[in-house]
Amino acid sequence: MPYASIAESTLTFLMRRLVIIALLTLFSCRGQEESPADTLEPETADSSLPGPRRAAAAAKLVRPGLERDLAKRGLRFGDPVFIRAFKAEEELELWVRDRKTEKFALFRTYPIAAQSGQLGPKLAEGDYQVPEGFYFVPRSKLNPNSNYHLAFNIGYPNSYDRHHKRTGSFIMIHGNRISIGCLAMTDAKIEEIYTLCDAALRSGQDFFRVHLFPFRMTDERLARTSDERWFSFWQNLKQGYDHFESKHLPPNVTVKEGRYAFE
């Protein structure tokens, strides 16, 4: 082969290699530039701070964004809150009372980062079950000193649980991604949840309600469980679920003859 042809082939080969390298570099850089910001861990308060300072630092971080997003929905920071969670869907909803309608409006739905156990109520200490039922949280149950960043105790066992001789303690909604019968929400998400609940209690709400369900209790979803052990219990839970769905006001819950009753 003539030297000119060899040189031309070599030059063509090198040029192709340079083009390939340039394209690879371009796509690599573009991929880095287009990486979504939410893949990064958000800033959170220092967990080594003493509880009150930790809660205050968390509120300072998240309050501006919460106030902005609440205002977009016509809601106010510090107004009464209501929480309900669904184990099968792994979702926790935070509702805020609308001053105009006096009813609760859905503010945010948070993914549950970790929960232990299976569908069905908590029966005994150490069974790793997340409870199902109707609970409430006064200010005394907030725990800014939690080993899981920030937390609040949902109040298990309630009067229904005690009636049925169910045992257990320290069932929390907290930060981190570890669960032993609790709902773990990550540190960033619990800062928002805790801050909204703390603000509502400071502004005069005596307690906020926490309703825990096995799943979203539509007629169709409940019917699929008719052969399961907890079907009758879940029918009773659905009464409370339907009450809120129809009115957007959490019912007053009592226990009569071993069943939940709703007013």
Secondary structure, DSSP 4 states (H G I P E B T S, - for coil): --HHHHHHHHHHHHHHHHHHHHHHHHHHHHHHHT--GGGSPPP---TTS-HHHHHHHHHHHHHHHHHHHHHHTT--TTS-EEEEEETTTTEEEEEEE-TTTSSEEEEEEEE--EE-S-SS---STTS-PPP-EEEEEEGGGEETT-TTSSEEE---S-HHHHHTT------EEESSS--SSSEE--HHHHHHHHHHHHHHHHTT-SEEEEEEESS---HHHHHTTTTSTTHHHHHHHHHHHHHHHHHSSPPPEEEETTEEEE-
